[in-house]
């Protein structure tokens, strides 16, 4: 898995370099900022992961 400074590198779908392995919450902080660490950022992460899951299904 691709990393930078010990954090997974994520694409816009919160997906790592390992296909279908998504990181949200504190793990997404490095790529998407500290807002993702809190409940307020959960909606955006959930929407992106759900959109990606629908595309690959």
PDB file as gemmi writes it, atoms N, CA and C in Angstrom:
CRYST1    1.000    1.000    1.000  90.00  90.00  90.00 P 1                      
ATOM      1  N   UNK A   1       0.848  -1.170   0.000  1.00  0.00           N  
ATOM      2  CA  UNK A   1       0.000   0.000   0.000  1.00  0.00           C  
ATOM      3  C   UNK A   1       0.896   1.237   0.000  1.00  0.00           C  
ATOM      4  N   UNK A   2       0.539   2.192  -0.830  1.00  0.00           N  
ATOM      5  CA  UNK A   2       1.310   3.431  -0.896  1.00  0.00           C  
ATOM      6  C   UNK A   2       1.039   4.279   0.347  1.00  0.00           C  
ATOM      7  N   UNK A   3       2.123   4.825   0.902  1.00  0.00           N  
ATOM      8  CA  UNK A   3       2.022   5.646   2.102  1.00  0.00           C  
ATOM      9  C   UNK A   3       2.905   6.877   1.967  1.00  0.00           C  
ATOM     10  N   UNK A   4       2.597   7.864   2.761  1.00  0.00           N  
ATOM     11  CA  UNK A   4       3.462   9.033   2.890  1.00  0.00           C  
ATOM     12  C   UNK A   4       3.471   9.416   4.358  1.00  0.00           C  
ATOM     13  N   UNK A   5       4.642   9.453   4.930  1.00  0.00           N  
ATOM     14  CA  UNK A   5       4.834   9.766   6.345  1.00  0.00           C  
ATOM     15  C   UNK A   5       3.978   8.861   7.229  1.00  0.00           C  
ATOM     16  N   UNK A   6       3.829   7.599   6.823  1.00  0.00           N  
ATOM     17  CA  UNK A   6       3.082   6.620   7.602  1.00  0.00           C  
ATOM     18  C   UNK A   6       1.574   6.667   7.415  1.00  0.00           C  
ATOM     19  N   UNK A   7       1.101   7.523   6.532  1.00  0.00           N  
ATOM     20  CA  UNK A   7      -0.339   7.651   6.289  1.00  0.00           C  
ATOM     21  C   UNK A   7      -0.668   7.056   4.922  1.00  0.00           C  
ATOM     22  N   UNK A   8      -1.819   6.379   4.809  1.00  0.00           N  
ATOM     23  CA  UNK A   8      -2.182   5.849   3.496  1.00  0.00           C  
ATOM     24  C   UNK A   8      -2.498   6.984   2.524  1.00  0.00           C  
ATOM     25  N   UNK A   9      -2.040   6.850   1.295  1.00  0.00           N  
ATOM     26  CA  UNK A   9      -2.382   7.828   0.257  1.00  0.00           C  
ATOM     27  C   UNK A   9      -3.725   7.424  -0.337  1.00  0.00           C  
ATOM     28  N   UNK A  10      -4.665   8.341  -0.317  1.00  0.00           N  
ATOM     29  CA  UNK A  10      -6.034   8.044  -0.733  1.00  0.00           C  
ATOM     30  C   UNK A  10      -6.413   8.849  -1.964  1.00  0.00           C  
ATOM     31  N   UNK A  11      -7.268   8.258  -2.789  1.00  0.00           N  
ATOM     32  CA  UNK A  11      -7.802   8.998  -3.928  1.00  0.00           C  
ATOM     33  C   UNK A  11      -9.073   9.730  -3.495  1.00  0.00           C  
ATOM     34  N   UNK A  12      -9.765  10.358  -4.433  1.00  0.00           N  
ATOM     35  CA  UNK A  12     -10.933  11.159  -4.064  1.00  0.00           C  
ATOM     36  C   UNK A  12     -12.082  10.339  -3.512  1.00  0.00           C  
ATOM     37  N   UNK A  13     -12.013   9.022  -3.677  1.00  0.00           N  
ATOM     38  CA  UNK A  13     -13.044   8.123  -3.162  1.00  0.00           C  
ATOM     39  C   UNK A  13     -12.658   7.563  -1.788  1.00  0.00           C  
ATOM     40  N   UNK A  14     -11.606   8.105  -1.186  1.00  0.00           N  
ATOM     41  CA  UNK A  14     -11.088   7.636   0.100  1.00  0.00           C  
ATOM     42  C   UNK A  14     -10.533   6.217  -0.018  1.00  0.00           C  
ATOM     43  N   UNK A  15     -10.142   5.837  -1.222  1.00  0.00           N  
ATOM     44  CA  UNK A  15      -9.627   4.493  -1.485  1.00  0.00           C  
ATOM     45  C   UNK A  15      -8.101   4.522  -1.509  1.00  0.00           C  
ATOM     46  N   UNK A  16      -7.493   3.517  -0.900  1.00  0.00           N  
ATOM     47  CA  UNK A  16      -6.029   3.410  -0.893  1.00  0.00           C  
ATOM     48  C   UNK A  16      -5.559   2.801  -2.209  1.00  0.00           C  
ATOM     49  N   UNK A  17      -4.272   2.563  -2.309  1.00  0.00           N  
ATOM     50  CA  UNK A  17      -3.724   1.939  -3.510  1.00  0.00           C  
ATOM     51  C   UNK A  17      -4.115   0.463  -3.597  1.00  0.00           C  
ATOM     52  N   UNK A  18      -4.666  -0.088  -2.523  1.00  0.00           N  
ATOM     53  CA  UNK A  18      -5.203  -1.443  -2.528  1.00  0.00           C  
ATOM     54  C   UNK A  18      -6.671  -1.335  -2.962  1.00  0.00           C  
ATOM     55  N   UNK A  19      -7.033  -1.913  -4.086  1.00  0.00           N  
ATOM     56  CA  UNK A  19      -8.403  -1.774  -4.578  1.00  0.00           C  
ATOM     57  C   UNK A  19      -9.457  -2.152  -3.530  1.00  0.00           C  
ATOM     58  N   UNK A  20     -10.466  -1.303  -3.409  1.00  0.00           N  
ATOM     59  CA  UNK A  20     -11.605  -1.487  -2.512  1.00  0.00           C  
ATOM     60  C   UNK A  20     -11.259  -1.412  -1.031  1.00  0.00           C  
ATOM     61  N   UNK A  21     -10.098  -0.878  -0.689  1.00  0.00           N  
ATOM     62  CA  UNK A  21      -9.731  -0.658   0.710  1.00  0.00           C  
ATOM     63  C   UNK A  21      -9.812   0.841   0.970  1.00  0.00           C  
ATOM     64  N   UNK A  22     -10.834   1.249   1.703  1.00  0.00           N  
ATOM     65  CA  UNK A  22     -11.102   2.656   1.977  1.00  0.00           C  
ATOM     66  C   UNK A  22     -10.742   2.998   3.420  1.00  0.00           C  
ATOM     67  N   UNK A  23     -10.298   4.229   3.621  1.00  0.00           N  
ATOM     68  CA  UNK A  23      -9.985   4.735   4.958  1.00  0.00           C  
ATOM     69  C   UNK A  23     -10.783   6.006   5.196  1.00  0.00           C  
ATOM     70  N   UNK A  24     -11.455   6.082   6.323  1.00  0.00           N  
ATOM     71  CA  UNK A  24     -12.201   7.278   6.707  1.00  0.00           C  
ATOM     72  C   UNK A  24     -11.816   7.646   8.137  1.00  0.00           C  
ATOM     73  N   UNK A  25     -12.299   8.761   8.605  1.00  0.00           N  
ATOM     74  CA  UNK A  25     -11.993   9.194   9.970  1.00  0.00           C  
ATOM     75  C   UNK A  25     -10.564   9.683  10.090  1.00  0.00           C  
ATOM     76  N   UNK A  26      -9.934   9.375  11.202  1.00  0.00           N  
ATOM     77  CA  UNK A  26      -8.581   9.855  11.473  1.00  0.00           C  
ATOM     78  C   UNK A  26      -7.580   9.385  10.418  1.00  0.00           C  
ATOM     79  N   UNK A  27      -7.814   8.233   9.826  1.00  0.00           N  
ATOM     80  CA  UNK A  27      -6.905   7.715   8.798  1.00  0.00           C  
ATOM     81  C   UNK A  27      -6.914   8.562   7.524  1.00  0.00           C  
ATOM     82  N   UNK A  28      -7.993   9.293   7.291  1.00  0.00           N  
ATOM     83  CA  UNK A  28      -8.099  10.142   6.103  1.00  0.00           C  
ATOM     84  C   UNK A  28      -7.612  11.562   6.369  1.00  0.00           C  
ATOM     85  N   UNK A  29      -7.232  11.848   7.576  1.00  0.00           N  
ATOM     86  CA  UNK A  29      -6.808  13.182   7.987  1.00  0.00           C  
ATOM     87  C   UNK A  29      -5.674  13.728   7.127  1.00  0.00           C  
ATOM     88  N   UNK A  30      -4.682  12.922   6.801  1.00  0.00           N  
ATOM     89  CA  UNK A  30      -3.519  13.383   6.049  1.00  0.00           C  
ATOM     90  C   UNK A  30      -3.918  13.885   4.657  1.00  0.00           C  
ATOM     91  N   UNK A  31      -4.860  13.192   4.014  1.00  0.00           N  
ATOM     92  CA  UNK A  31      -5.264  13.532   2.647  1.00  0.00           C  
ATOM     93  C   UNK A  31      -6.363  14.579   2.569  1.00  0.00           C  
ATOM     94  N   UNK A  32      -7.273  14.568   3.518  1.00  0.00           N  
ATOM     95  CA  UNK A  32      -8.460  15.408   3.414  1.00  0.00           C  
ATOM     96  C   UNK A  32      -8.612  16.426   4.530  1.00  0.00           C  
ATOM     97  N   UNK A  33      -7.661  16.504   5.412  1.00  0.00           N  
ATOM     98  CA  UNK A  33      -7.680  17.515   6.447  1.00  0.00           C  
ATOM     99  C   UNK A  33      -8.351  17.068   7.738  1.00  0.00           C  
ATOM    100  N   UNK A  34      -8.182  17.875   8.775  1.00  0.00           N  
ATOM    101  CA  UNK A  34      -8.652  17.489  10.103  1.00  0.00           C  
ATOM    102  C   UNK A  34     -10.173  17.398  10.222  1.00  0.00           C  
ATOM    103  N   UNK A  35     -10.906  17.999   9.303  1.00  0.00           N  
ATOM    104  CA  UNK A  35     -12.362  17.917   9.369  1.00  0.00           C  
ATOM    105  C   UNK A  35     -12.846  16.474   9.289  1.00  0.00           C  
ATOM    106  N   UNK A  36     -12.098  15.622   8.604  1.00  0.00           N  
ATOM    107  CA  UNK A  36     -12.485  14.218   8.456  1.00  0.00           C  
ATOM    108  C   UNK A  36     -12.388  13.437   9.758  1.00  0.00           C  
ATOM    109  N   UNK A  37     -11.704  13.982  10.725  1.00  0.00           N  
ATOM    110  CA  UNK A  37     -11.557  13.282  12.005  1.00  0.00           C  
ATOM    111  C   UNK A  37     -12.807  13.380  12.866  1.00  0.00           C  
ATOM    112  N   UNK A  38     -13.730  14.259  12.499  1.00  0.00           N  
ATOM    113  CA  UNK A  38     -14.889  14.526  13.339  1.00  0.00           C  
ATOM    114  C   UNK A  38     -16.180  14.109  12.633  1.00  0.00           C  
ATOM    115  N   UNK A  39     -17.249  14.032  13.372  1.00  0.00           N  
ATOM    116  CA  UNK A  39     -18.544  13.617  12.834  1.00  0.00           C  
ATOM    117  C   UNK A  39     -18.978  14.502  11.676  1.00  0.00           C  
ATOM    118  N   UNK A  40     -18.667  15.788  11.743  1.00  0.00           N  
ATOM    119  CA  UNK A  40     -19.080  16.708  10.689  1.00  0.00           C  
ATOM    120  C   UNK A  40     -18.505  16.297   9.330  1.00  0.00           C  
ATOM    121  N   UNK A  41     -17.379  15.650   9.290  1.00  0.00           N  
ATOM    122  CA  UNK A  41     -16.783  15.207   8.033  1.00  0.00           C  
ATOM    123  C   UNK A  41     -17.246  13.833   7.579  1.00  0.00           C  
ATOM    124  N   UNK A  42     -18.004  13.144   8.415  1.00  0.00           N  
ATOM    125  CA  UNK A  42     -18.422  11.777   8.092  1.00  0.00           C  
ATOM    126  C   UNK A  42     -19.354  11.718   6.889  1.00  0.00           C  
ATOM    127  N   UNK A  43     -20.195  12.716   6.715  1.00  0.00           N  
ATOM    128  CA  UNK A  43     -21.148  12.698   5.603  1.00  0.00           C  
ATOM    129  C   UNK A  43     -20.435  12.695   4.250  1.00  0.00           C  
ATOM    130  N   UNK A  44     -19.440  13.541   4.103  1.00  0.00           N  
ATOM    131  CA  UNK A  44     -18.698  13.603   2.842  1.00  0.00           C  
ATOM    132  C   UNK A  44     -18.002  12.273   2.574  1.00  0.00           C  
ATOM    133  N   UNK A  45     -17.349  11.733   3.583  1.00  0.00           N  
ATOM    134  CA  UNK A  45     -16.654  10.453   3.417  1.00  0.00           C  
ATOM    135  C   UNK A  45     -17.638   9.346   3.050  1.00  0.00           C  
ATOM    136  N   UNK A  46     -18.766   9.294   3.735  1.00  0.00           N  
ATOM    137  CA  UNK A  46     -19.767   8.262   3.454  1.00  0.00           C  
ATOM    138  C   UNK A  46     -20.306   8.381   2.032  1.00  0.00           C  
ATOM    139  N   UNK A  47     -20.555   9.596   1.582  1.00  0.00           N  
ATOM    140  CA  UNK A  47     -21.061   9.795   0.222  1.00  0.00           C  
ATOM    141  C   UNK A  47     -20.046   9.346  -0.821  1.00  0.00           C  
ATOM    142  N   UNK A  48     -18.794   9.695  -0.619  1.00  0.00           N  
ATOM    143  CA  UNK A  48     -17.761   9.333  -1.589  1.00  0.00           C  
ATOM    144  C   UNK A  48     -17.561   7.816  -1.644  1.00  0.00           C  
ATOM    145  N   UNK A  49     -17.499   7.175  -0.484  1.00  0.00           N  
ATOM    146  CA  UNK A  49     -17.311   5.721  -0.459  1.00  0.00           C  
ATOM    147  C   UNK A  49     -18.520   5.032  -1.090  1.00  0.00           C  
ATOM    148  N   UNK A  50     -19.743   5.498  -0.795  1.00  0.00           N  
ATOM    149  CA  UNK A  50     -20.940   4.896  -1.371  1.00  0.00           C  
ATOM    150  C   UNK A  50     -20.980   5.074  -2.887  1.00  0.00           C  
ATOM    151  N   UNK A  51     -20.610   6.242  -3.395  1.00  0.00           N  
ATOM    152  CA  UNK A  51     -20.573   6.473  -4.836  1.00  0.00           C  
ATOM    153  C   UNK A  51     -19.594   5.511  -5.508  1.00  0.00           C  
ATOM    154  N   UNK A  52     -18.427   5.352  -4.894  1.00  0.00           N  
ATOM    155  CA  UNK A  52     -17.420   4.481  -5.476  1.00  0.00           C  
ATOM    156  C   UNK A  52     -17.892   3.025  -5.445  1.00  0.00           C  
ATOM    157  N   UNK A  53     -18.504   2.612  -4.353  1.00  0.00           N  
ATOM    158  CA  UNK A  53     -19.002   1.239  -4.242  1.00  0.00           C  
ATOM    159  C   UNK A  53     -20.069   0.965  -5.310  1.00  0.00           C  
ATOM    160  N   UNK A  54     -20.913   1.950  -5.573  1.00  0.00           N  
ATOM    161  CA  UNK A  54     -21.946   1.780  -6.597  1.00  0.00           C  
ATOM    162  C   UNK A  54     -21.337   1.664  -7.992  1.00  0.00           C  
ATOM    163  N   UNK A  55     -20.226   2.361  -8.220  1.00  0.00           N  
ATOM    164  CA  UNK A  55     -19.582   2.322  -9.530  1.00  0.00           C  
ATOM    165  C   UNK A  55     -18.931   0.983  -9.802  1.00  0.00           C  
ATOM    166  N   UNK A  56     -18.345   0.362  -8.785  1.00  0.00           N  
ATOM    167  CA  UNK A  56     -17.619  -0.897  -8.997  1.00  0.00           C  
ATOM    168  C   UNK A  56     -18.516  -2.108  -8.869  1.00  0.00           C  
ATOM    169  N   UNK A  57     -19.715  -1.933  -8.364  1.00  0.00           N  
ATOM    170  CA  UNK A  57     -20.626  -3.069  -8.197  1.00  0.00           C  
ATOM    171  C   UNK A  57     -21.279  -3.457  -9.494  1.00  0.00           C  
TER     172      UNK A  57                                                      
END                                                                             
